[in-house]
Amino acid sequence: MPNPFQPLQQALRTLVENAEILPATGQAVTDMVTPDIEEIYDRHTTGEATVDTVWETDARSLYRTVKPIPRTQEHGFRYFVDGSARTYFIGTLLEQGRSTPVQISQVGAAMVKREDDGRIRVADGRHLILLTLEKSQVSEELWQELEQAIKGVPGYDLCDSATNNTYADMLGLREPRPRGAHRANWYMRQMEVELAQSVPRGENTWLVIDGSLGNEFENWRGAPLVGVAKTFRRDSQFKLGSGPRAKRLNLFTLLKDLKENQRTIVFPRSGEGKIVFWYVRIRPQKGLDYPLMGVVKVEMPNPDREPVDSALVDRISGWLIAERTVTPYGRDRRWHAHLYPIYIAERVIRARFYSEEVLRSGIRWPFQVT
């Protein structure tokens, strides 16, 4: 097999010829993002932790029981999008008394389509390899040479870990290696948005994006979609009603009484209601480790800002509950809240990623591309 990292040859040679490189022990070390990255993203997009209004047409009850709606009865969800990112530390660059980690990231996103007979096929995908350094720690001349070396090479990009790094900024991360890993994750989210916009869909053809919806969906006027988060912020507070009968619930109090095949009332993500959200229990709490297991958070664009139709929310929730029928139990620790087509999309992405062994054999310091 040809070396998949051959296109990086000129960029890496530029680093070696213009600066000193301290190789990573073992040639490449995996750099991880914060484990609860989805919860962090949810906290970033939802704004205030306290919600004091509801946003649906029938708001009489805190919980609503819904019936599972299988694909054979009504095939609502047809497209599913997920993304993944892996970052590797391959060495440290020393130049003019400054230093920066050198990282390589594999970033990808995939969209799968489910046919009426249940078969799932790949509809579209993105894959990118990033070379990441902290630009402020590199001379302008060297950075320009790196840009020139990678410019025009399809599937590769040069990335500055210090800028446009929303995740790392939210966490207050200053160390460049964690920032590089989070920067790759941000690329992944952008790919997911691109895929959501890439395939023409009708008004009855719904798409599911894994995770919370970004603020770019606040004015969404495209075909219908929802974001489904397996993990989400846990500091949410819900202030319901007014006067002496008002109730204040935290997230755990709200969800501990949420039964199987039930959803909560719909809440606005902000006071304007451009994106709304609710929770659905897709698996019984019995036998699970804690109250939030088996629950997903659903987000939906609402550009008209009007209270959403309760019957529509019931249908969407019914589709989601029916998705529990096939589960990746034993293959993913998030099985209790995983949707199988999302799991398939994730596997499609990771199948395109090169293994650490391939990376280690393909890139070696001081400079040798095999």
C-alpha positions in Angstrom: 0.0 0.0 0.0 1.4 3.5 -0.8 2.2 5.8 2.1 -1.0 7.8 2.7 1.0 10.5 4.4 3.3 11.1 1.4 1.5 14.4 0.6 2.9 15.8 3.9 6.5 15.0 2.8 7.3 18.5 1.7 5.7 20.2 4.7 7.6 17.9 7.1 10.9 18.4 5.2 10.4 22.2 5.6 10.1 21.8 9.4 13.2 19.7 9.6 15.3 22.0 7.4 14.3 25.2 9.2 14.0 24.2 12.8 14.9 21.6 15.3 12.6 18.7 15.9 12.3 16.6 19.1 10.5 13.4 18.1 7.7 12.0 20.2 8.6 8.9 22.1 7.3 6.0 20.1 6.9 8.3 17.0 3.3 9.2 17.6 1.2 9.6 20.8 -2.6 10.0 20.7 -3.9 13.3 22.1 -7.4 13.2 23.4 -10.1 15.8 23.8 -12.0 16.3 27.0 -14.1 13.1 27.5 -17.3 15.0 28.0 -16.9 17.1 24.8 -20.6 16.7 23.8 -21.6 18.1 27.2 -19.2 21.0 26.8 -20.6 21.7 23.3 -24.2 21.6 24.7 -23.3 24.1 27.4 -21.7 26.4 24.8 -24.7 26.4 22.5 -27.5 26.5 25.1 -26.5 29.7 26.9 -28.1 30.2 30.2 -28.6 27.1 32.4 -32.0 28.2 33.7 -35.1 27.7 31.5 -38.3 29.4 32.7 -40.7 29.0 29.7 -42.1 26.1 27.7 -42.5 26.2 23.9 -45.2 23.8 22.5 -48.9 24.1 21.7 -50.1 21.7 24.4 -48.2 22.5 27.5 -50.6 21.0 30.1 -48.3 18.2 31.2 -44.6 18.0 32.1 -44.4 14.5 30.6 -46.2 13.0 27.6 -46.4 9.3 26.7 -45.7 8.5 23.1 -46.0 5.3 21.0 -43.0 4.0 19.2 -43.4 4.5 15.4 -41.4 1.9 13.5 -40.0 2.5 10.0 -42.6 0.1 8.5 -45.4 2.4 9.8 -43.9 5.8 9.1 -40.4 6.2 7.8 -39.5 9.7 9.1 -35.7 9.5 9.8 -33.9 8.7 6.5 -30.5 10.5 6.8 -28.0 10.3 9.7 -24.8 12.3 10.1 -21.9 11.7 12.5 -18.3 12.8 12.8 -15.1 11.7 14.4 -11.6 13.1 15.0 -8.3 11.6 16.1 -5.2 13.6 16.9 -1.6 12.5 17.3 1.4 14.2 18.7 4.4 13.5 16.6 7.1 15.9 17.9 8.1 19.3 19.2 9.4 22.1 17.0 12.1 24.4 18.4 12.7 27.7 16.6 14.3 30.9 17.8 13.8 30.1 21.4 10.1 29.2 20.9 8.4 25.8 20.8 5.2 24.2 19.6 3.8 20.7 19.4 3.5 19.2 15.9 0.3 17.3 15.6 -1.5 15.3 12.9 -5.2 14.9 13.0 -7.6 12.7 11.0 -11.0 14.3 10.8 -14.1 12.9 9.1 -17.8 13.0 8.9 -20.3 10.7 7.1 -23.9 10.7 6.1 -25.8 7.5 5.7 -29.2 7.0 4.1 -31.7 4.3 5.2 -33.9 2.9 2.5 -37.5 1.9 3.0 -36.4 -1.8 3.3 -34.0 -0.9 6.1 -30.8 -1.1 4.2 -28.3 1.5 5.0 -25.9 3.0 2.5 -23.3 5.8 2.5 -24.8 9.0 1.0 -21.8 11.4 1.4 -18.7 11.9 3.4 -15.7 14.1 4.2 -12.2 13.3 5.2 -9.3 15.6 6.1 -5.8 15.3 7.5 -4.6 18.3 9.5 -1.0 19.4 10.3 -1.4 21.5 13.4 1.1 23.8 15.1 0.7 26.9 17.2 1.3 29.7 14.7 2.4 32.3 17.2 5.4 30.1 18.1 6.6 29.8 14.5 8.4 32.4 12.5 6.3 34.0 9.7 8.8 32.8 7.1 8.5 29.2 8.2 4.7 29.4 8.4 4.5 30.7 4.9 6.7 27.9 3.6 4.4 25.4 5.3 1.4 27.0 3.7 3.0 26.8 0.3 4.0 23.1 0.9 0.4 22.1 1.7 -1.4 24.5 -0.6 -3.3 22.7 -3.3 -2.9 19.2 -1.8 -6.5 17.8 -1.7 -7.5 16.3 1.7 -4.8 18.1 3.7 -4.8 21.4 5.6 -2.5 23.4 7.8 -4.1 24.4 11.1 -3.2 26.9 13.9 -4.2 25.5 17.3 -4.4 28.9 18.9 -7.1 30.6 16.8 -10.8 29.8 16.1 -10.7 27.2 18.9 -14.1 27.5 20.5 -14.0 24.3 22.5 -10.6 25.0 24.0 -11.5 28.6 24.8 -14.6 27.5 26.6 -12.5 25.2 28.8 -9.8 27.8 29.4 -7.2 25.5 27.9 -3.9 27.1 27.3 -1.7 24.1 26.7 -1.1 23.7 23.0 -1.5 19.9 22.8 -5.1 19.8 24.2 -5.9 22.8 22.1 -4.8 21.0 18.9 -7.0 18.1 19.7 -10.0 20.3 20.3 -9.3 22.3 17.1 -9.7 19.0 15.2 -13.0 18.4 16.8 -14.2 21.8 15.7 -13.3 20.9 12.1 -15.4 17.8 12.6 -18.4 19.8 13.6 -18.1 22.0 10.5 -18.0 19.0 8.3 -21.2 17.7 9.9 -22.9 21.0 9.1 -21.7 20.9 5.5 -23.1 17.4 5.1 -26.5 18.5 6.5 -26.6 21.1 3.7 -25.2 18.9 0.9 -28.1 16.5 0.0 -31.4 17.9 -1.3 -34.3 16.5 0.8 -38.0 16.9 0.8 -40.1 18.3 3.6 -40.9 14.8 4.9 -37.4 13.5 4.7 -35.8 14.1 8.1 -32.1 14.1 9.0 -30.6 13.3 12.4 -27.3 14.9 13.4 -25.4 13.3 16.2 -25.0 15.8 19.1 -26.4 19.3 19.8 -27.1 21.8 17.1 -24.8 24.7 16.7 -26.0 28.3 16.6 -25.7 28.2 12.8 -29.0 26.3 12.8 -31.0 29.1 14.5 -32.2 30.5 11.2 -32.4 27.1 9.4 -34.8 27.1 6.5 -33.7 23.9 4.9 -35.3 20.4 5.0 -36.3 19.2 8.5 -33.6 17.9 10.9 -33.0 17.3 14.6 -29.9 17.0 16.7 -29.8 14.0 19.1 -27.3 14.2 21.9 -26.4 11.1 23.9 -24.7 13.3 26.6 -25.6 16.8 27.5 -25.2 19.5 30.1 -26.2 18.5 33.6 -26.4 21.9 35.3 -29.8 22.8 33.6 -32.5 24.2 35.8 -36.2 24.4 34.9 -38.5 27.0 36.5 -42.0 26.1 35.7 -45.1 28.1 36.5 -45.4 31.2 38.6 -46.6 32.2 42.0 -46.9 29.9 45.0 -47.4 26.8 42.7 -44.2 27.4 40.7 -41.7 24.5 40.6 -38.0 24.6 40.2 -36.4 21.4 39.0 -32.8 20.5 38.2 -32.1 18.1 35.4 -31.9 15.0 37.5 -35.2 15.8 39.2 -36.8 16.3 35.8 -35.5 13.0 34.3 -35.8 10.7 37.3 -39.6 10.5 36.8 -39.4 10.3 33.0 -40.7 6.8 32.2 -39.9 4.6 29.2 -41.7 5.8 26.0 -42.2 9.3 27.5 -40.9 12.7 26.5 -40.7 15.9 28.5 -42.4 19.1 27.5 -40.6 21.3 25.0 -38.3 24.1 26.1 -36.7 27.0 24.2 -32.9 27.0 24.0 -33.1 30.7 24.4 -35.8 33.3 25.1 -36.5 33.6 21.3 -37.1 29.9 20.7 -35.1 29.7 17.5 -34.1 26.2 18.6 -36.2 24.1 20.9 -35.3 21.0 22.9 -36.8 18.2 24.9 -35.8 14.9 26.4 -36.9 11.4 25.5 -36.4 8.2 27.4 -35.8 5.5 24.8 -34.9 2.7 27.3 -36.3 1.8 30.7 -34.3 3.0 33.7 -34.4 -0.4 35.4 -31.0 -2.1 35.0 -29.2 1.1 34.0 -26.5 2.7 36.2 -27.9 6.2 36.7 -31.0 8.3 35.8 -29.6 9.9 32.7 -28.8 6.6 30.9 -31.3 5.7 28.3 -32.3 9.4 27.8 -31.5 11.5 24.7 -31.8 15.2 24.3 -33.5 16.3 21.1 -33.0 19.7 19.5 -34.9 21.1 16.5 -34.6 24.4 14.6 -37.6 26.6 15.0 -36.9 29.7 12.9 -40.5 30.9 13.1 -40.2 31.1 16.9 -43.7 30.0 17.4 -44.6 27.3 19.9 -44.1 24.0 18.1 -46.9 21.6 17.3 -47.1 19.0 20.1 -48.4 16.3 17.7 -45.2 16.8 15.6 -43.0 16.5 18.7 -44.9 13.3 19.6 -44.2 11.8 16.1 -40.5 12.7 16.2 -40.2 11.2 19.7 -42.0 8.0 18.5 -39.6 7.6 15.6 -36.7 8.0 18.1 -38.0 5.4 20.5 -38.4 2.9 17.6 -34.7 3.4 16.8 -33.8 1.5 20.0 -34.8 -1.8 18.4 -31.2 -2.4 17.1 -28.5 -1.5 19.6 -24.7 -1.7 19.5 -24.7 -3.2 23.0 -21.2 -4.4 24.0 -19.6 -2.4 21.1 -20.0 1.1 22.5 -20.3 2.3 26.1 -23.0 4.7 25.0 -25.2 1.9 23.7 -28.1 2.9 26.0 -28.6 6.2 24.1 -27.1 5.3 20.7 -29.1 5.2 17.5 -28.0 2.4 15.3 -27.7 4.3 12.0 -25.6 6.9 13.8 -23.4 4.1 15.0 -23.1 2.9 11.4 -22.1 6.4 10.2 -19.4 6.5 12.9 -18.0 3.2 11.8 -18.0 4.4 8.2 -15.8 7.3 9.2 -13.4 5.3 11.4 -13.0 2.7 8.6 -11.4 5.5 6.5 -9.0 6.5 9.3 -5.5 5.1 9.1 -4.3 3.1 12.1 -1.6 4.3 14.5 0.7 1.6 13.1 0.3 3.1 9.6 0.9 6.6 10.9 4.0 5.5 12.8 5.5 3.7 9.8 4.5 6.5 7.4 6.0 9.4 9.3 9.4 9.3 11.0 11.8 11.9 12.4 14.3 13.4 11.8 12.8 13.0 8.4 12.0 9.8 6.5 8.8 9.1 4.8 8.7 5.4 3.9 
